[in-house]
Amino acid sequence: MDQKQLQALVEEVSLSAFGKPFRHTASFNPRLRTVGGRYVLQTHNIELNKKHYDRFGEEELIAIIKHELCHYHLHLEGKGYRHRDRDFRELLAKVGAPRYCRPLEQKAKTAKVIHTYICTSCGLAYKRKKRINTDRYVCGRCRGRLELVQSARS
């Protein structure tokens, strides 16, 4: 879907669901990561996340467009356009728009253990991301000497 098709889709959804024209610009914003779209208060433009369209299809995109158009039309009318406002929640229910979009799968950031130290006295193992100075630090349980056992970079 290109810019012209997106603009036409937003204008068509605005007329069919709200009975009001959309007179500003709708575009895909590649910088959006955690939201499906956003309504820009200063310019009255709507920015949408193309990843939602690619992953979930046009039906999900139309749902996000309806949500953003609720913000748009209520703001221009001077009514409550925020998520917490009653006007906003009532208009969402009226047009069948979701309050939140479906989440994209995020890659979990895992902490990788790189260095393993073992106490020479009691055998307690310590796993650390950063190297420690074994001359300066001792075991917290028995105050024994620490020894580097494994140092793997991954």
C-alpha positions in Angstrom: 0.0 0.0 0.0 1.4 3.4 -1.0 0.8 6.9 0.2 -2.1 7.6 -2.2 -3.9 4.4 -1.4 -3.5 5.0 2.4 -4.9 8.6 2.1 -7.9 7.3 0.1 -8.5 4.5 2.6 -8.5 7.0 5.5 -10.8 9.4 3.7 -13.2 6.6 2.9 -13.2 5.2 6.4 -13.8 8.7 7.8 -16.9 9.2 5.6 -18.4 5.7 6.1 -17.8 5.4 9.9 -18.1 9.0 11.0 -20.0 10.7 8.2 -17.4 13.5 8.2 -14.5 14.2 5.8 -10.8 13.8 6.7 -9.1 16.9 5.4 -5.5 16.3 6.5 -2.7 13.9 5.6 -2.4 10.3 6.6 1.0 8.6 6.2 3.1 5.6 7.3 5.8 6.5 9.8 8.6 4.0 9.9 9.9 5.3 13.2 6.8 4.1 15.1 7.7 0.9 17.0 5.3 0.4 19.9 2.0 1.9 18.7 -0.3 1.2 15.8 -0.7 4.9 14.9 -0.9 8.4 16.3 -2.8 11.6 15.8 -0.6 14.7 15.7 -2.3 17.5 17.6 -0.4 20.4 16.0 -0.8 19.4 12.4 -4.0 17.2 12.6 -2.2 14.5 10.6 -2.4 10.8 11.2 0.7 8.6 11.2 0.3 4.8 11.0 2.7 1.9 11.7 3.3 0.0 8.5 4.4 -3.1 10.5 0.9 -3.6 11.7 -0.4 -3.6 8.1 2.3 -6.0 7.0 1.8 -8.4 9.9 -2.0 -8.3 10.5 -3.5 -7.0 7.2 -5.9 -4.4 6.1 -8.6 -5.2 8.7 -6.3 -4.3 11.6 -5.1 -1.2 9.7 -8.8 -0.1 9.4 -9.3 -0.6 13.1 -6.3 1.5 13.9 -7.5 4.2 11.4 -10.9 4.3 13.2 -9.1 4.8 16.5 -7.0 7.6 15.3 -10.0 9.2 13.5 -11.8 9.2 16.9 -8.9 11.4 18.2 -9.0 13.5 15.1 -12.8 14.3 14.9 -13.2 14.8 18.7 -10.2 17.2 18.8 -11.5 19.3 16.0 -14.9 19.5 17.6 -13.4 20.6 20.9 -14.6 17.5 22.8 -12.6 15.0 25.0 -10.2 13.3 22.6 -7.9 11.6 25.1 -8.1 7.9 26.0 -9.4 8.7 29.5 -12.3 10.9 28.3 -15.9 9.7 28.2 -16.5 11.3 24.7 -13.6 9.3 23.3 -14.7 6.0 24.8 -18.3 6.5 23.7 -17.2 7.3 20.1 -14.9 4.2 20.0 -17.8 2.0 21.0 -20.1 3.7 18.5 -17.8 3.1 15.4 -16.5 -0.2 16.6 -12.9 0.9 17.0 -10.5 -0.8 19.5 -9.1 1.1 22.4 -5.7 -0.5 21.9 -4.1 -2.2 18.8 -2.7 -5.8 18.8 0.9 -5.9 20.1 3.7 -6.7 17.7 6.0 -9.4 19.0 9.1 -7.9 20.5 12.4 -9.6 20.8 13.2 -10.1 24.5 16.4 -8.6 25.6 18.2 -11.4 27.5 21.1 -10.7 29.8 24.0 -13.0 28.6 26.2 -14.4 31.4 29.8 -14.0 30.2 32.0 -14.7 33.2 31.6 -17.3 35.9 33.6 -17.2 39.2 33.7 -19.8 41.9 34.8 -19.4 45.5 37.8 -21.7 46.3 36.6 -22.2 49.9 32.8 -22.9 49.8 32.3 -23.5 46.0 29.6 -20.8 45.6 29.3 -19.7 41.9 29.0 -16.1 40.8 27.9 -15.2 37.3 28.7 -11.7 36.0 28.4 -9.8 32.8 31.6 -7.8 33.6 34.9 -9.1 34.7 35.8 -8.4 38.3 39.2 -8.0 40.0 39.7 -11.2 41.9 42.5 -9.6 44.0 40.1 -7.0 45.3 36.8 -8.9 45.7 36.1 -12.0 47.8 33.2 -14.4 48.4 30.2 -12.8 50.1 29.4 -15.9 52.0 32.7 -17.0 53.5 35.2 -14.3 52.4 37.2 -16.9 50.4 39.2 -16.3 47.3 37.4 -16.1 43.9 38.7 -17.9 40.8 37.6 -17.3 37.2 36.2 -20.6 35.8 34.5 -19.7 32.6 34.9 -16.7 30.3 32.7 -17.0 27.2 31.8 -14.2 24.9 28.5 -14.7 23.0 
